[in-house]
Amino acid sequence: MSSPVNQVANLKGKLLICHGTSDDNVHFQNAVQLADKLIKACKQFDLMLYPGKKHGIRGQNARIHLFTKITNYFLENL
């Protein structure tokens, strides 16, 4: 599968990026690189960071926050 960083020109609509800063599967720097490319391409996006959370984003109400964020994003943007 090709990286979203290499597909920025093909992305459409408003985008939501949610990322745990301690993710050891998709490193935080990858989210920063994607955000940088999106800005350079004038693509609109929202970035939601979850400090200290790993790839699954769970614990301490983080999962509830994440699912609420995604649900609200769908309702507002689809």
C-alpha positions as CSV (number, residue, x, y, z in Angstrom):
1,M,0.0,0.0,0.0
2,S,1.3,3.4,-0.8
3,S,1.8,6.0,1.8
4,P,-0.8,8.8,2.1
5,V,2.1,11.3,2.1
6,N,2.7,10.3,-1.6
7,Q,-1.0,10.6,-2.4
8,V,-1.7,14.1,-1.1
9,A,-2.5,15.5,-4.6
10,N,-5.3,12.9,-5.0
11,L,-6.9,13.5,-1.6
12,K,-10.3,15.3,-1.7
13,G,-12.6,16.9,0.8
14,K,-11.8,17.9,4.4
15,L,-9.6,15.5,6.2
16,L,-9.3,14.4,9.8
17,I,-6.0,13.0,11.1
18,C,-6.0,11.5,14.5
19,H,-2.7,10.3,15.9
20,G,-1.3,9.0,19.2
21,T,2.1,10.7,19.9
22,S,3.6,7.4,21.2
23,D,2.4,5.3,18.3
24,D,5.2,2.8,17.5
25,N,3.5,1.4,14.4
26,V,2.9,4.7,12.5
27,H,5.4,7.1,14.0
28,F,4.3,10.6,15.0
29,Q,6.8,12.1,12.5
30,N,4.8,10.5,9.7
31,A,1.7,12.5,10.8
32,V,3.9,15.6,10.8
33,Q,5.1,14.9,7.3
34,L,1.6,14.3,6.1
35,A,0.4,17.6,7.7
36,D,3.4,19.4,6.0
37,K,2.5,18.1,2.6
38,L,-1.2,18.9,3.0
39,I,-0.3,22.5,3.9
40,K,2.0,22.8,0.9
41,A,-0.8,21.4,-1.3
42,C,-3.4,23.8,0.3
43,K,-5.5,20.9,1.4
44,Q,-7.8,21.5,4.4
45,F,-7.5,19.1,7.3
46,D,-7.8,18.9,11.1
47,L,-5.2,17.2,13.2
48,M,-6.2,15.7,16.6
49,L,-3.3,14.5,18.7
50,Y,-3.5,12.1,21.6
51,P,-0.5,12.7,23.9
52,G,1.2,9.5,25.0
53,K,-1.3,7.2,23.2
54,K,-0.2,4.4,21.0
55,H,-1.7,3.0,17.7
56,G,-5.0,1.9,19.2
57,I,-5.7,5.2,21.0
58,R,-7.3,3.8,24.2
59,G,-7.5,4.5,27.9
60,Q,-8.3,7.5,30.1
61,N,-11.4,8.5,28.0
62,A,-9.2,8.8,24.9
63,R,-11.3,6.2,22.9
64,I,-14.5,8.0,23.8
65,H,-13.0,11.3,22.8
66,L,-11.7,9.8,19.5
67,F,-15.0,8.2,18.6
68,T,-16.9,11.4,19.4
69,K,-14.5,13.4,17.3
70,I,-14.9,11.1,14.4
71,T,-18.7,11.0,14.7
72,N,-19.0,14.8,14.9
73,Y,-16.6,15.2,12.0
74,F,-18.8,12.9,9.8
75,L,-21.9,14.8,10.8
76,E,-20.3,18.2,10.0
77,N,-18.4,17.3,6.8
78,L,-20.3,14.6,5.0
